[in-house]
Amino acid sequence: MTVRLPNTLLLSGLLGIFLSGCSMSQADSAWQFMQEQQAQQAQMRQHEFDEARRQAQDTPAMLVRLIRENQQQGRYFAALAYINVHQARFGRTPELTALEAESLRRTGQIAPSTQAYQALLRTPLAAQGWHGLGLLAAGNGDLIQAIEHLERATGMEPANPEMLNDLGYARLAAGDPAGARLPLGQAAELAPDNPVFLSNMAILLLMQNDPAAAGRLMDQAGLAEDTRQHIQDTAARLGQMMSSATAIATVTSTDTPTAPDTSRPVTASREAARSSIAPQDTGLALGSLLERLSRPSP
């Protein structure tokens, strides 16, 4: 026996299937449309970015700004590429040479970096040249040469906190905390919000047997625990280097009748000095700020 469905039910079922298909088709179309929109927006953003980058290379000032931005982001190889663009389009300037020297140094290209810094010595940016040569000497473990170069740099720019800071740290690493006090204090008060200066100041406080003041300074700066540990380790290492150098000098003076060479201060080995100063491209702080930190909080 054949059962015949009412026409109304049959039409209703067919209509439901049709509407369901339409609904699924509309959803798929909407999703596809959204994806297409997102792809178009991404292309527009990329086009805007490319256009902004192209425009940034249209003038020397904007290209220099692009170079500095890449350096601030740690992209020194990219900075060197833009430096080449600048030189090809607009020629070379002392400012460009200084930027190139730093990028070369940061990428481990010591010989060309040295040449670039030496070229600066014949320009109005001679202080930057001496500063860079000092950093290169320090990275090579030659703290005596580093201090000489950094002293020349700070003599030309006596209110430059970065140069003062590096001079102070070099003297500290060379076993001369007393000589480090003035440039470190000046650097700290000229740039009191610099966390690296404050970190190096804490190192000096620890070396001067004032852990309470160092602790207050680290609290004030809000330094992370791993940074505090690094500060303590560095202070201990530098203190040990000073003790070893003093012991060697004492033994040498008692074992040999000849007068010691006092033309240069006693320093630890160059390998030890390199490991101490190389990670610190900037450093220390003191002055009246040290006096305030040395007093207990009320």
Sine and cosine of phi, psi and omega as CSV:
sin_phi,cos_phi,sin_psi,cos_psi,sin_omega,cos_omega
0.00,0.00,0.75,-0.66,-0.04,-1.00
-1.00,-0.08,0.78,-0.63,0.02,-1.00
-0.99,-0.12,0.81,-0.59,-0.02,-1.00
-0.96,-0.28,0.84,-0.54,0.03,-1.00
-0.97,0.25,0.54,-0.84,0.06,-1.00
-0.88,0.47,0.56,-0.83,-0.01,-1.00
-0.85,0.52,-0.56,0.83,-0.02,-1.00
-0.91,0.43,-0.65,0.76,0.01,-1.00
-0.92,0.39,-0.65,0.76,0.00,-1.00
-0.90,0.44,-0.70,0.71,0.02,-1.00
-0.91,0.42,-0.61,0.79,0.01,-1.00
-0.89,0.45,-0.68,0.74,0.00,-1.00
-0.91,0.42,-0.69,0.73,0.02,-1.00
-0.89,0.45,-0.64,0.77,0.02,-1.00
-0.90,0.43,-0.62,0.78,0.02,-1.00
-0.90,0.44,-0.68,0.73,0.02,-1.00
-0.89,0.46,-0.67,0.74,0.00,-1.00
-0.89,0.46,-0.72,0.69,0.00,-1.00
-0.91,0.41,-0.63,0.77,0.03,-1.00
-0.88,0.47,-0.67,0.74,0.04,-1.00
-0.90,0.45,-0.64,0.77,0.04,-1.00
-0.89,0.45,-0.65,0.76,-0.01,-1.00
-0.89,0.45,-0.71,0.70,0.01,-1.00
-0.90,0.43,-0.62,0.78,0.00,-1.00
-0.91,0.41,-0.63,0.78,0.03,-1.00
-0.91,0.41,-0.64,0.77,0.02,-1.00
-0.90,0.43,-0.69,0.73,0.02,-1.00
-0.89,0.46,-0.66,0.75,-0.01,-1.00
-0.91,0.42,-0.64,0.77,0.02,-1.00
-0.91,0.43,-0.67,0.74,0.01,-1.00
-0.90,0.43,-0.68,0.73,0.02,-1.00
-0.90,0.44,-0.63,0.78,0.02,-1.00
-0.90,0.44,-0.66,0.75,0.03,-1.00
-0.89,0.46,-0.67,0.74,0.01,-1.00
-0.90,0.44,-0.65,0.76,0.02,-1.00
-0.90,0.44,-0.64,0.77,0.03,-1.00
-0.89,0.45,-0.71,0.71,0.00,-1.00
-0.88,0.47,-0.65,0.76,0.02,-1.00
-0.90,0.43,-0.65,0.76,0.03,-1.00
-0.91,0.42,-0.65,0.76,0.03,-1.00
-0.90,0.43,-0.64,0.77,0.03,-1.00
-0.90,0.44,-0.65,0.76,0.04,-1.00
-0.90,0.43,-0.63,0.78,0.02,-1.00
-0.91,0.42,-0.68,0.74,0.01,-1.00
-0.89,0.45,-0.68,0.74,0.01,-1.00
-0.90,0.43,-0.62,0.78,0.04,-1.00
-0.90,0.43,-0.67,0.74,0.02,-1.00
-0.90,0.44,-0.65,0.76,0.02,-1.00
-0.90,0.43,-0.71,0.70,0.01,-1.00
-0.89,0.45,-0.63,0.78,0.00,-1.00
-0.92,0.39,-0.66,0.75,0.02,-1.00
-0.90,0.43,-0.65,0.76,0.02,-1.00
-0.91,0.40,-0.62,0.78,0.03,-1.00
-0.91,0.42,-0.69,0.73,0.00,-1.00
-0.91,0.41,-0.52,0.86,-0.01,-1.00
-0.90,0.43,-0.31,0.95,-0.01,-1.00
-0.99,-0.15,0.10,1.00,-0.08,-1.00
-0.99,0.17,-0.40,0.92,0.01,-1.00
-0.77,-0.64,0.47,-0.88,0.01,-1.00
-0.85,0.52,-0.66,0.75,-0.05,-1.00
-0.90,0.43,-0.68,0.73,-0.01,-1.00
-0.94,0.35,-0.55,0.83,0.03,-1.00
-0.94,0.34,-0.63,0.78,0.07,-1.00
-0.89,0.46,-0.65,0.76,0.04,-1.00
-0.88,0.48,-0.64,0.77,0.03,-1.00
-0.90,0.43,-0.63,0.78,0.04,-1.00
-0.89,0.45,-0.72,0.70,-0.01,-1.00
-0.90,0.44,-0.64,0.77,0.01,-1.00
-0.88,0.47,-0.66,0.75,0.03,-1.00
-0.91,0.42,-0.62,0.79,0.05,-1.00
-0.91,0.42,-0.67,0.74,0.01,-1.00
-0.89,0.46,-0.49,0.87,0.03,-1.00
-1.00,0.04,0.04,1.00,0.00,-1.00
0.98,0.22,0.27,0.96,-0.02,-1.00
-0.99,-0.15,0.95,0.32,-0.13,-0.99
-0.97,0.25,-0.48,0.88,0.07,-1.00
-0.93,0.38,-0.66,0.75,0.06,-1.00
-0.90,0.44,-0.63,0.78,0.04,-1.00
-0.87,0.50,-0.65,0.76,0.02,-1.00
-0.90,0.44,-0.59,0.81,0.04,-1.00
-0.90,0.44,-0.70,0.72,0.01,-1.00
-0.94,0.35,-0.50,0.87,0.09,-1.00
-0.89,0.46,-0.65,0.76,0.06,-1.00
-0.90,0.44,-0.61,0.79,0.05,-1.00
-0.89,0.46,-0.71,0.70,0.00,-1.00
-0.87,0.50,-0.72,0.69,-0.03,-1.00
-0.90,0.44,-0.63,0.77,-0.02,-1.00
-0.93,0.37,-0.58,0.81,-0.09,-1.00
-1.00,-0.01,-0.65,0.76,-0.16,-0.99
-0.84,-0.54,-0.02,1.00,-0.01,-1.00
1.00,0.04,-0.11,-0.99,-0.08,-1.00
-0.95,-0.30,0.63,-0.77,0.07,-1.00
-0.77,-0.64,0.30,-0.95,0.08,-1.00
-0.84,0.55,-0.61,0.79,0.02,-1.00
-0.88,0.47,-0.68,0.74,0.01,-1.00
-0.91,0.41,-0.62,0.78,0.04,-1.00
-0.89,0.46,-0.63,0.78,0.03,-1.00
-0.91,0.42,-0.68,0.74,0.03,-1.00
-0.90,0.43,-0.65,0.76,0.02,-1.00
-0.92,0.40,-0.67,0.74,-0.01,-1.00
-0.86,0.51,-0.69,0.73,0.01,-1.00
-0.91,0.41,-0.70,0.72,-0.01,-1.00
-0.89,0.45,-0.64,0.77,0.05,-1.00
-0.90,0.44,-0.67,0.74,0.02,-1.00
-0.90,0.43,-0.67,0.74,-0.04,-1.00
-0.93,0.36,-0.39,0.92,0.03,-1.00
-0.99,-0.15,0.21,0.98,0.11,-0.99
0.98,0.19,0.26,0.96,0.00,-1.00
-1.00,-0.09,0.99,0.17,-0.20,-0.98
-0.92,0.39,-0.74,0.67,-0.07,-1.00
-0.88,0.48,-0.79,0.62,0.03,-1.00
-0.92,0.39,-0.50,0.87,0.06,-1.00
-0.91,0.41,-0.67,0.74,0.04,-1.00
-0.87,0.50,-0.69,0.73,0.01,-1.00
-0.88,0.47,-0.64,0.77,0.00,-1.00
-0.92,0.39,-0.68,0.73,0.03,-1.00
-0.90,0.43,-0.64,0.77,0.03,-1.00
-0.90,0.43,-0.57,0.82,0.04,-1.00
-0.90,0.43,-0.51,0.86,0.01,-1.00
-0.93,0.36,-0.39,0.92,-0.04,-1.00
-0.89,0.45,-0.32,0.95,0.00,-1.00
-0.98,-0.20,0.33,0.95,-0.04,-1.00
-0.78,-0.63,0.10,-0.99,0.09,-1.00
-0.90,0.44,-0.19,0.98,0.01,-1.00
-0.99,-0.17,0.54,0.84,-0.03,-1.00
-0.86,0.51,-0.58,0.82,0.00,-1.00
-0.87,0.49,-0.65,0.76,0.05,-1.00
-0.91,0.41,-0.54,0.84,0.06,-1.00
-0.90,0.43,-0.74,0.67,0.03,-1.00
-0.90,0.43,-0.62,0.79,0.03,-1.00
-0.87,0.49,-0.75,0.67,0.01,-1.00
-0.89,0.45,-0.65,0.76,0.05,-1.00
-0.90,0.44,-0.57,0.82,0.07,-1.00
-0.91,0.42,-0.66,0.75,0.03,-1.00
-0.91,0.42,-0.63,0.77,0.04,-1.00
-0.90,0.44,-0.68,0.74,0.02,-1.00
-0.90,0.44,-0.65,0.76,0.01,-1.00
-0.90,0.43,-0.66,0.75,0.03,-1.00
-0.90,0.44,-0.42,0.91,0.04,-1.00
-1.00,0.02,0.02,1.00,0.03,-1.00
1.00,0.09,0.06,1.00,-0.02,-1.00
-1.00,-0.08,0.99,0.13,-0.08,-1.00
-0.94,0.34,-0.51,0.86,0.04,-1.00
-0.88,0.48,-0.76,0.65,0.02,-1.00
-0.91,0.42,-0.62,0.79,0.00,-1.00
-0.87,0.49,-0.72,0.70,-0.01,-1.00
-0.89,0.45,-0.66,0.75,0.01,-1.00
-0.87,0.49,-0.71,0.70,0.00,-1.00
-0.92,0.40,-0.67,0.74,-0.03,-1.00
-0.93,0.37,-0.54,0.84,0.08,-1.00
-0.91,0.42,-0.61,0.79,0.05,-1.00
-0.92,0.39,-0.62,0.78,0.01,-1.00
-0.90,0.44,-0.74,0.67,-0.02,-1.00
-0.94,0.33,-0.42,0.91,0.09,-1.00
-0.91,0.41,-0.52,0.85,0.02,-1.00
-1.00,0.08,-0.53,0.85,0.02,-1.00
-0.77,-0.64,0.97,0.23,-0.13,-0.99
-0.95,0.32,-0.13,0.99,0.02,-1.00
-0.90,-0.43,0.37,0.93,0.04,-1.00
-1.00,-0.02,0.95,-0.31,-0.11,-0.99
-0.90,0.43,-0.55,0.83,-0.01,-1.00
-0.92,0.39,-0.68,0.74,0.01,-1.00
-0.92,0.38,-0.67,0.75,0.04,-1.00
-0.88,0.47,-0.67,0.74,0.00,-1.00
-0.87,0.49,-0.72,0.70,-0.02,-1.00
-0.93,0.38,-0.59,0.81,0.07,-1.00
-0.89,0.45,-0.71,0.70,0.01,-1.00
-0.88,0.48,-0.69,0.72,-0.01,-1.00
-0.92,0.39,-0.61,0.79,0.02,-1.00
-0.89,0.46,-0.67,0.74,0.03,-1.00
-0.91,0.42,-0.62,0.78,0.02,-1.00
-0.90,0.44,-0.72,0.70,0.01,-1.00
-0.92,0.40,-0.42,0.91,0.02,-1.00
-0.99,0.10,0.06,1.00,0.04,-1.00
1.00,0.06,0.46,0.89,-0.03,-1.00
-0.79,-0.61,0.93,0.37,-0.02,-1.00
-0.89,0.45,-0.51,0.86,0.03,-1.00
-0.90,0.43,-0.67,0.74,0.03,-1.00
-0.95,0.32,-0.36,0.93,0.00,-1.00
-0.98,0.19,-0.36,0.93,-0.16,-0.99
-0.86,0.51,-0.75,0.66,-0.08,-1.00
-0.90,0.43,-0.82,0.57,-0.01,-1.00
-0.89,0.45,-0.53,0.85,0.02,-1.00
-0.94,0.35,-0.66,0.75,0.05,-1.00
-0.89,0.45,-0.66,0.75,0.02,-1.00
-0.90,0.44,-0.69,0.73,0.00,-1.00
-0.89,0.46,-0.66,0.75,-0.04,-1.00
-0.91,0.42,-0.64,0.77,-0.05,-1.00
-0.99,0.13,-0.39,0.92,0.09,-1.00
-0.98,0.22,-0.48,0.87,0.01,-1.00
-0.68,-0.73,0.94,0.33,-0.13,-0.99
-0.93,0.36,-0.22,0.97,-0.01,-1.00
-0.99,-0.14,0.08,1.00,-0.02,-1.00
-0.99,0.17,0.91,-0.42,-0.08,-1.00
-0.92,0.38,-0.46,0.89,0.02,-1.00
-0.94,0.33,-0.66,0.75,0.05,-1.00
-0.87,0.50,-0.69,0.73,-0.02,-1.00
-0.92,0.39,-0.60,0.80,0.03,-1.00
-0.89,0.46,-0.71,0.71,-0.01,-1.00
-0.94,0.35,-0.51,0.86,0.09,-1.00
-0.90,0.44,-0.65,0.76,0.04,-1.00
-0.89,0.45,-0.59,0.81,0.07,-1.00
-0.86,0.51,-0.72,0.69,-0.01,-1.00
-0.90,0.44,-0.66,0.75,0.03,-1.00
-0.87,0.49,-0.66,0.75,0.03,-1.00
-0.91,0.42,-0.63,0.77,0.02,-1.00
-0.93,0.37,-0.42,0.91,0.04,-1.00
-1.00,-0.03,0.29,0.96,0.06,-1.00
0.86,0.51,0.68,0.73,0.04,-1.00
-0.79,-0.62,0.92,0.40,-0.05,-1.00
-0.91,0.43,-0.47,0.88,0.01,-1.00
-0.90,0.43,-0.73,0.69,0.02,-1.00
-0.91,0.42,-0.63,0.78,0.03,-1.00
-0.89,0.46,-0.65,0.76,0.02,-1.00
-0.90,0.44,-0.66,0.75,0.04,-1.00
-0.90,0.44,-0.62,0.79,0.02,-1.00
-0.90,0.43,-0.69,0.72,-0.01,-1.00
-0.92,0.39,-0.58,0.82,0.08,-1.00
-0.91,0.42,-0.71,0.71,-0.02,-1.00
-0.88,0.48,-0.61,0.79,-0.01,-1.00
-0.99,0.17,-0.21,0.98,-0.01,-1.00
0.91,0.40,0.63,0.78,-0.06,-1.00
-0.96,0.27,0.61,-0.79,0.00,-1.00
-0.94,0.33,0.30,-0.95,-0.08,-1.00
-0.89,0.46,-0.64,0.77,-0.01,-1.00
-0.92,0.38,-0.54,0.84,0.07,-1.00
-0.92,0.38,-0.66,0.75,0.05,-1.00
-0.87,0.50,-0.66,0.75,0.00,-1.00
-0.91,0.42,-0.63,0.78,0.03,-1.00
-0.90,0.43,-0.64,0.76,0.03,-1.00
-0.88,0.48,-0.72,0.69,0.00,-1.00
-0.90,0.43,-0.66,0.75,0.01,-1.00
-0.90,0.43,-0.66,0.75,-0.01,-1.00
-0.91,0.41,-0.68,0.74,0.02,-1.00
-0.88,0.48,-0.67,0.74,0.01,-1.00
-0.91,0.41,-0.65,0.76,-0.02,-1.00
-0.92,0.39,-0.70,0.72,0.02,-1.00
-0.91,0.42,-0.64,0.77,0.04,-1.00
-0.89,0.45,-0.64,0.77,0.02,-1.00
-0.92,0.39,-0.63,0.78,0.05,-1.00
-0.88,0.47,-0.67,0.74,0.01,-1.00
-0.89,0.45,-0.68,0.73,-0.01,-1.00
-0.90,0.43,-0.67,0.74,0.00,-1.00
-0.91,0.42,-0.68,0.73,-0.01,-1.00
-0.90,0.43,-0.64,0.77,0.02,-1.00
-0.91,0.42,-0.65,0.76,0.00,-1.00
-0.91,0.42,-0.67,0.74,0.02,-1.00
-0.89,0.45,-0.67,0.74,-0.01,-1.00
-0.90,0.43,-0.62,0.79,0.00,-1.00
-0.92,0.40,-0.72,0.69,0.01,-1.00
-0.89,0.46,-0.68,0.73,-0.01,-1.00
-0.89,0.46,-0.65,0.76,-0.05,-1.00
-0.94,0.34,-0.47,0.88,0.00,-1.00
-1.00,0.04,-0.42,0.91,-0.04,-1.00
-1.00,0.03,-0.35,0.94,-0.05,-1.00
-0.85,-0.52,0.67,-0.74,-0.03,-1.00
-0.98,0.22,-0.28,0.96,-0.05,-1.00
-0.96,0.29,0.49,-0.87,-0.01,-1.00
-0.94,0.33,0.63,-0.78,0.01,-1.00
-0.94,0.34,0.44,-0.90,0.04,-1.00
-0.98,0.17,0.94,-0.35,-0.02,-1.00
-0.98,-0.18,0.19,0.98,-0.03,-1.00
-0.95,0.32,-0.34,0.94,0.02,-1.00
-0.73,-0.69,0.57,-0.82,0.02,-1.00
-0.93,0.37,0.43,-0.90,0.02,-1.00
-0.94,0.35,0.74,-0.67,0.05,-1.00
-0.76,-0.65,0.30,-0.95,0.09,-1.00
-0.97,0.23,0.00,-1.00,-0.03,-1.00
-0.88,0.47,0.42,-0.91,-0.06,-1.00
-0.92,0.38,-0.57,0.82,0.02,-1.00
-0.90,0.43,-0.68,0.73,0.03,-1.00
-0.91,0.42,-0.65,0.76,0.02,-1.00
-0.89,0.45,-0.63,0.77,0.00,-1.00
-0.89,0.46,-0.69,0.72,-0.03,-1.00
-0.92,0.39,-0.41,0.91,-0.02,-1.00
-0.99,0.13,-0.64,0.77,-0.16,-0.99
-0.99,-0.15,-0.43,0.90,-0.10,-0.99
-0.83,0.55,-0.68,0.74,-0.02,-1.00
-0.94,0.33,-0.23,0.97,-0.11,-0.99
-0.97,-0.23,1.00,0.04,0.01,-1.00
-0.97,0.23,-0.28,0.96,0.09,-1.00
-0.62,-0.78,0.32,-0.95,-0.10,-1.00
-0.27,-0.96,-0.42,-0.91,-0.17,-0.99
-0.18,0.98,0.05,-1.00,-0.09,-1.00
-0.14,-0.99,0.46,-0.89,0.06,-1.00
-0.22,-0.98,-0.84,-0.55,0.04,-1.00
0.94,0.35,-0.53,-0.85,-0.01,-1.00
-0.90,0.43,-0.39,0.92,0.07,-1.00
-0.88,0.48,-0.63,0.78,0.06,-1.00
-0.89,0.46,-0.65,0.76,-0.02,-1.00
-0.89,0.45,-0.64,0.77,0.01,-1.00
-0.92,0.39,-0.64,0.77,-0.02,-1.00
-0.95,0.31,-0.43,0.90,-0.02,-1.00
-0.96,0.27,-0.28,0.96,0.01,-1.00
-1.00,-0.01,0.67,-0.75,0.04,-1.00
-0.88,0.47,0.53,-0.85,0.04,-1.00
-0.93,0.37,0.59,-0.81,-0.02,-1.00
-0.94,0.35,0.00,0.00,0.00,0.00
